[in-house]
Structure formats: structure tokens, C-alpha cells
Amino acid sequence: MKKTDKISYQQKPKEELQKELLNLSKQLVENRAKHRLGNLKDTSVFKKLKYQISLIKTVLSKNQKNV
């Protein structure tokens, strides 16, 4: 993930971040199911998705503390 991606997450409104968080969580569950079935070759998506999810949660918690 690039630094510009991190900055763009910080500039997005709370509602949009929550939608993105929900979308990423669904993708993570879908990829886990694909992996268990043997249909997923690239397992690096797990690390990428988890990182994005944690980044969004961090931004949301920081925004909540500042309000």
C-alpha cells in the first residue's frame, strides 16, 4: 500500500470508510472460502486485506477520539 492510499483513507468520510471496511471484510471471508476449497493460488491477498482492514479501523478510531 502506498502512502497516498493511507492519506486518502484519512480524508474519506466516516460512512464511506465503514462501507469500505464491510466490503473488505466480505472479500476476506470469500477468499478464505476459496482457499479452503483449493481455488485460491495467491495467498498474499490475506495479508493485504488484513492490513487494509486494520488501517481503516485505525483511522476510524482516531477520528472518533478527535470528535
N, C-alpha and C positions, 0 to 999 in steps of 0.2 A: 504494500500500500504506500502510496506516495504522500508526501507532506501536504500537498494540495487537497488530497482526499480528506485528510484529517481536518483541515481548515474548513472545507465545505460542509462537513458534518457539524462543525461548531456554529456555522451560520444558518443552518436549516432550522425551521420552527419545530417546536416540540411534537406536534401532531404528525409531521412528516417523518420525524425520527422514529416515532412509535410504529408507524406503518412500515418503515424500512426494517425495523427490528423484528416485527412479526413476519415479514417476508423472508428475512434471512434465517429465522428460526425454522420456518417451513422448509426452506431449502436444505437445511442441516438434517432435518428428520428424513426428508426424501432421499438424500444422499446416503444416510445411514442404512436405509432400507435397501437401496441399490447395492451397497457394499456387502450387506449380508446375503443378498441373492447372488452375488458374484458378477454383477453387471457394471461395477464401477472399477475402472483401472487406475485412475489418478486419485490417490488418497490424500493428496496435498490440499484438496478443497476443504477438508475438515479443519485444518489449521487456519486457513484463510478466513473461512466463515466464522470460526470461533473468535478470531482476532477482531473482525468487523463487529460482531455482536458485543464483545467486551468494550470496544471503543465507543459504540453508540450508548451503551449503558453508562459508561463513564461520563460522557458528555451530558446525558440526561441528569445524572446525579449532581454534576457540577452546576447545571442550570437551575436545578431545584434548590440547591443551597444558596444560590445567589438571589433568588426571588424573595 
